[in-house]
Amino acid sequence: MTILLLSLVSPAHAFCGAYVGDVDSTPKNGASRIAIAREGRSTTLTMFNDVDGDYESFGLLVPIPELIGEDDVRRIDRALLDKAAAYSAPRLVAYTCDDFYPLEHEDSGLGGTSSSGGCGGPDLQFSADASLESGGSTADTGGVTVWEQFDLGEYTVFVLSAGGSAGLSGWLDDNGFTVPDSTGPVLQEYIDRGDYFLALRVDLDRAPDDGFLSPLQFSYSSPQWTLPIRLGATSSTGLQDLTLFLLTPPEDGRVGISNYPESKLADDECMVEGSDIDAYYEEKLEEATGLPSTPGALGGRTGLSWVTEYSWTGGTCDPCTSGGPLTPDEATGLGIQGHYGFHFTRLHLRYTPDAVGEDIALYTTGIVDNDQVRYIQHVAELESDLPLCTGVVPDFPGTCFTADWWGEKAQGNVDEEVALSERAAGCAGAAFLLLVPALVSARRRR
């Protein structure tokens, strides 16, 4: 698998931070996203990165496993990445007593409403006034063959192959790029296994003015499903933060990483105070991965860790964010054919460069269970039904069985047995255990 290797004139500070929160949140600078659609050997990768920094232009270097042409590379609408992020983001939901104990049982059901770097890269500096050499299709320049050259929005794209890292570094240097010596051995490994490279010149005068580059998508075929992050790690001195959106055929189920350990988030499906979960979720993510959101807070910590934030079949959702489900057309725009549906997995990775010993190996698990990270807005009356995220059990937990509820029951507006049985049916698959009117201790499972 191929991944972006970012290079800036300013020091490579990595992409730090993550897109979390409710659906109305805007992407934060420092967030990097990659969408990958995988069907058999066919792979479509979409990369989306910010351009936060004090510079006028820079270059990108991307290894790819096979020779591709202009028809295989395209820009896509950023709205597709925004939709994928919103659709799968950790979310805050709100429930009321009516969701659990409806007075009019025919309207019952647990409906719930929503309230709601990439991979770093070498410090590949680019001289803005340099004249890039091409020589046209299949031109050999110092051991480097330029197979394709074309413009695509703010990108000037070169498809290259090289006989050795020295020749590739020399070509880049001759054309205004500066590659750190530390990248040579890893570049050589990619060359030895037969990889090609995309060298991308970015003209910020033609880029969007919102702090992000246009999402760049390219397709290729490869028997291996890997994400080569080592090249970026050779020169990065900071913390890497990456969100992956992975689309696979529905029967393939959720995607995992086979060669690095998965971390588990502390309990969600619990009640939190307030309506903004960004800070709270960041705290839980740091606990799970052992790494903070900013390099300055590392304090000597190192490692690579990842969590699963979303896994769902068919683009449906429960509860959905305000943007609604991910449609088949949107999934197709991200590279999956979707003729028979798709499974969507969202993984969140954090790592420090010294923890990267090998490229990431992705695999499908066949697990089709739906799973998501969500928190519930605190409602005092639901304390007998839902745990608090603090882990504290109130001495006198609130309950939906108030005097008003019993009054309605006395007037015949609610049948207790029917309400409770319909509550259980509404939570089928959620596995609530109800003890009335005592404390409910079972946690809703996804």
TASULBEL-V648567 format. One record per run of one state. SS is the DSSP state (H for helix, E for strand, - for the rest). FROM is the first residue (numbers start at 1). LEN is the number of residues. Records with the same first field share a line. If there is no record, write none. Layout:
SS->FROM-LEN ; FROM-LEN
//
This chain:
-->1-4 ; 7-26 ; 40-2 ; 49-1 ; 51-6 ; 65-5 ; 76-2 ; 89-2 ; 95-2 ; 101-4 ; 108-5 ; 115-10 ; 127-12 ; 142-2 ; 153-2 ; 163-2 ; 175-2 ; 179-2 ; 193-3 ; 207-5 ; 213-3 ; 222-4 ; 228-2 ; 234-5 ; 249-1 ; 253-2 ; 258-4 ; 263-8 ; 273-5 ; 290-5 ; 298-6 ; 314-14 ; 334-9 ; 356-4 ; 365-6 ; 373-1 ; 378-2 ; 383-5 ; 389-14 ; 411-5 ; 427-20
E->5-2 ; 33-7 ; 42-7 ; 50-1 ; 57-8 ; 73-3 ; 91-4 ; 113-2 ; 125-2 ; 139-3 ; 144-9 ; 155-8 ; 177-2 ; 196-8 ; 212-1 ; 216-6 ; 226-2 ; 239-10 ; 255-3 ; 262-1 ; 271-2 ; 304-10 ; 343-10 ; 360-5 ; 371-2 ; 374-4 ; 388-1
H->70-3 ; 78-11 ; 97-4 ; 105-3 ; 165-10 ; 181-12 ; 204-3 ; 230-4 ; 250-3 ; 278-12 ; 295-3 ; 328-6 ; 353-3 ; 380-3 ; 403-8 ; 416-11
//
